[in-house]
Amino acid sequence: MSAFLGGAILALMVQDAAVADPSASTREIYNVSLARTSGYLRSAHGRTVVETREECGGTRTVQRSLSDVTYKTGVPIRTDFVTETWESRDHRTLRFDARNLQSGNGAERHAGTARLFANGTGQVTFTSKDKPFALPRGAMFPGAFSQAILAVAQKSRSLENRMVFQGGGRDALVTASVRIGAREIHPQITAQDPDHLLKGVTAWPMLMSYFPDQAELPASEIATELYANGMMGSLSFIYPQYTLRATLVRVQPRKTHC
């Protein structure tokens, strides 16, 4: 995972903006900056654009992230991350194409299809050079995970230890837990929102934690606000040695394909 973005994690967080309204398609623009560092990073800045479109039979999400990071060694690195996913309406099929181009390290690509079977297990196959692998029983795709989060938020509950395949290589299978805070009736909105997609919508503060295999402590966490329509506000990506802030600067509707 890129030290700057949390790439696929951001896509996971904002993928299903249509949770509460199946006809919704949206475009979100985030400016990303370095909020805290132990010295591991000297600087980080960039922009991420995420488009979620409802199509016949599923949801298509495209994320493009361009970042510039300077590490403590003084070496600057530019990362160009693009991921495209399509998740079926029944949440049993996920097609994905994740491409990561990093200066000094070349290009990386993972593309293929993941399917969940009736017995709860699944399989990931690739059109890229990766070898296929099995998904464990109970694994979920991003859209289904987003719906599960919204469901527990509306009941003021939390979500424990869900395995989510985000679309990519083997490291795209993560274990996540979600803590939900008290409902905010009038959350503060600073992003440009000309079509009032967030105006008057209640929200919950949310902390999502990602755990490596068998680990008791999370490798990373994301703090954000979850709106009742399924959309996300600004996000803080919290790592042991630094924190990145993805500030939502603009949100707007897009035309659906159905």
C-alpha positions in Angstrom: 0.0 0.0 0.0 1.2 3.5 -0.8 2.4 5.4 2.2 0.4 8.3 1.0 -3.0 7.2 0.1 -4.2 4.1 1.6 -5.4 3.8 -2.1 -7.9 0.9 -2.1 -9.0 1.8 1.4 -10.2 5.2 0.3 -12.1 3.5 -2.5 -13.6 1.1 0.0 -14.8 4.0 2.2 -16.5 6.0 -0.5 -17.5 3.3 -3.0 -21.2 2.8 -2.1 -22.5 6.4 -1.9 -25.8 4.9 -3.2 -26.4 2.8 -0.1 -29.6 4.6 0.8 -30.6 5.7 -2.7 -30.0 3.1 -5.4 -30.5 5.7 -8.1 -27.7 7.9 -6.8 -24.4 8.4 -8.6 -21.8 10.8 -7.3 -18.4 12.4 -7.7 -16.2 13.3 -4.7 -13.0 15.3 -4.8 -10.5 15.1 -1.9 -7.4 17.1 -1.2 -4.9 15.1 0.8 -2.2 16.5 3.1 0.1 15.4 5.9 -1.6 16.0 9.3 1.0 14.4 11.7 4.4 12.8 11.3 7.0 11.2 13.6 9.6 12.2 10.9 8.9 9.2 8.7 7.4 11.5 6.1 8.6 15.1 5.5 5.7 16.1 3.3 2.7 14.7 1.5 0.1 16.3 -0.7 -2.2 15.3 -3.6 -5.7 14.9 -4.9 -8.1 12.0 -5.1 -11.3 11.9 -7.3 -13.8 9.1 -6.8 -16.8 8.5 -9.1 -19.5 6.1 -8.2 -22.1 5.3 -10.9 -25.2 3.1 -10.6 -25.5 0.9 -13.7 -27.9 -1.8 -14.7 -27.2 -4.7 -12.4 -24.4 -3.2 -10.3 -22.3 -0.3 -9.1 -19.2 1.0 -10.9 -16.5 3.0 -9.0 -13.5 4.7 -10.4 -10.8 6.3 -8.2 -7.8 8.3 -9.4 -5.2 9.5 -6.9 -2.1 11.5 -7.7 0.3 12.2 -4.8 3.7 13.6 -4.1 5.5 12.3 -1.0 8.9 13.1 0.5 10.3 10.6 3.0 12.7 11.3 5.8 15.6 10.4 3.5 14.6 13.4 1.4 13.7 11.2 -1.6 10.5 12.5 -3.4 8.1 9.9 -4.8 5.1 10.5 -7.1 2.4 7.9 -7.1 -0.4 7.6 -9.7 -3.0 5.2 -8.4 -6.1 4.2 -10.4 -8.7 1.6 -9.4 -11.9 0.6 -11.2 -14.4 -1.8 -9.7 -17.8 -3.1 -10.6 -19.9 -4.9 -7.9 -23.1 -6.7 -8.8 -26.3 -5.7 -7.1 -26.5 -9.0 -5.2 -22.9 -8.4 -3.9 -21.6 -11.8 -5.2 -19.4 -10.6 -8.1 -16.6 -8.0 -8.1 -14.7 -7.1 -11.2 -11.6 -5.0 -10.5 -8.6 -3.3 -12.2 -6.1 -1.7 -9.9 -3.0 0.1 -11.4 -0.3 1.8 -9.4 2.6 3.7 -11.0 5.3 5.0 -8.6 8.4 6.9 -9.6 11.5 4.8 -9.0 9.5 1.6 -8.5 7.8 1.0 -11.8 4.2 -0.1 -12.4 2.0 -2.6 -10.6 -1.3 -4.0 -11.8 -3.9 -6.4 -10.4 -7.0 -7.1 -12.6 -9.6 -9.9 -12.4 -12.9 -11.1 -11.0 -13.9 -12.2 -7.5 -16.9 -14.4 -6.9 -18.7 -15.5 -3.7 -20.4 -18.9 -3.7 -23.6 -20.1 -2.0 -21.5 -21.8 0.7 -20.0 -18.5 1.8 -16.5 -19.1 0.3 -15.2 -17.4 -2.8 -12.5 -17.3 -5.5 -10.4 -14.6 -7.0 -9.1 -15.1 -10.6 -6.9 -12.7 -12.5 -6.4 -11.5 -16.1 -3.1 -10.0 -14.8 -0.2 -12.2 -13.9 -1.3 -13.0 -10.3 -2.2 -16.5 -9.2 -5.8 -17.2 -8.3 -6.6 -17.7 -4.6 -9.6 -18.6 -2.4 -11.6 -16.2 -0.3 -12.4 -17.4 3.2 -16.0 -18.1 4.3 -17.7 -14.9 5.3 -15.7 -12.6 3.1 -17.5 -9.5 1.7 -17.1 -7.0 -1.1 -17.0 -3.2 -0.6 -20.6 -2.4 -1.4 -22.0 -5.1 0.9 -19.6 -3.9 3.6 -20.8 -0.3 3.2 -24.4 -1.4 3.6 -23.5 -3.4 6.7 -21.9 -0.3 8.2 -24.9 1.9 7.6 -27.2 -0.7 9.0 -25.4 -0.9 12.3 -25.0 2.9 12.5 -28.7 3.3 12.3 -29.0 1.0 15.3 -26.2 2.7 17.2 -24.1 -0.4 17.1 -20.6 -1.4 15.9 -19.3 -4.0 13.5 -16.6 -6.5 14.5 -14.0 -8.3 12.4 -15.4 -8.4 8.9 -13.2 -9.8 6.1 -13.4 -7.5 3.0 -11.9 -8.1 -0.4 -11.5 -4.6 -1.9 -10.3 -5.7 -5.4 -6.5 -6.2 -6.1 -3.8 -8.6 -5.0 -3.8 -10.8 -2.0 -3.2 -7.8 0.3 -6.6 -6.4 -0.8 -8.2 -8.9 1.6 -8.4 -7.1 4.9 -10.0 -7.6 8.3 -11.9 -4.5 9.4 -13.8 -3.5 12.6 -16.0 -0.4 12.8 -16.8 1.8 15.8 -19.8 4.1 15.5 -20.3 7.2 17.7 -23.4 9.2 18.6 -25.6 10.6 15.8 -24.9 14.2 14.8 -28.1 15.9 13.8 -26.5 19.0 12.2 -22.9 17.9 11.1 -20.7 20.7 9.9 -20.2 20.7 6.1 -17.2 22.6 4.6 -17.2 20.9 1.1 -18.7 22.6 -1.9 -22.1 20.9 -2.2 -24.1 22.9 -4.9 -26.8 20.2 -5.2 -27.2 19.9 -1.4 -26.4 16.2 -1.3 -25.2 16.5 2.4 -27.4 19.4 3.6 -29.7 18.4 6.4 -28.4 14.8 6.4 -27.6 13.4 9.8 -24.3 11.6 10.3 -22.3 9.4 12.7 -18.6 9.7 13.6 -16.9 6.5 12.6 -13.5 4.8 13.3 -12.6 1.9 11.1 -9.6 -0.3 12.1 -7.7 -2.7 9.8 -5.9 -5.7 11.3 -3.2 -7.9 9.9 -3.6 -11.7 10.4 -3.8 -12.7 14.0 -2.9 -9.2 15.2 -4.5 -7.6 18.3 -3.5 -4.0 17.3 -4.6 -2.4 14.0 -2.0 -1.6 11.3 -4.0 1.5 10.3 -7.3 3.3 11.1 -9.6 5.7 9.4 -11.7 8.3 11.1 -14.6 9.9 9.2 -18.2 10.8 9.3 -20.9 8.5 7.8 -23.9 10.3 6.5 -27.4 8.7 6.6 -27.5 8.6 2.8 -24.4 6.4 2.8 -21.9 9.1 1.8 -18.6 9.9 3.6 -17.1 13.2 4.7 -13.5 14.0 5.1 -11.2 11.2 6.3 -8.1 10.9 8.5 -5.8 7.9 7.6 -4.0 7.1 10.9 -0.8 5.1 10.7 1.7 4.5 13.6 4.2 7.0 12.2 2.0 9.6 10.5 -1.6 10.7 9.8 -2.9 11.8 6.4 -6.0 14.0 6.0 -8.2 13.6 3.0 -10.4 16.7 3.0 -13.6 16.5 1.0 -13.7 19.7 -1.0 -16.5 19.0 -3.5 -19.4 16.6 -4.0 -21.8 16.5 -6.9 -24.3 14.1 -8.5 -23.6 12.2 -11.7 -25.9 10.8 -14.3 -26.9 7.2 -13.9 -26.7 4.6 -16.7 -30.1 3.1 -15.9 
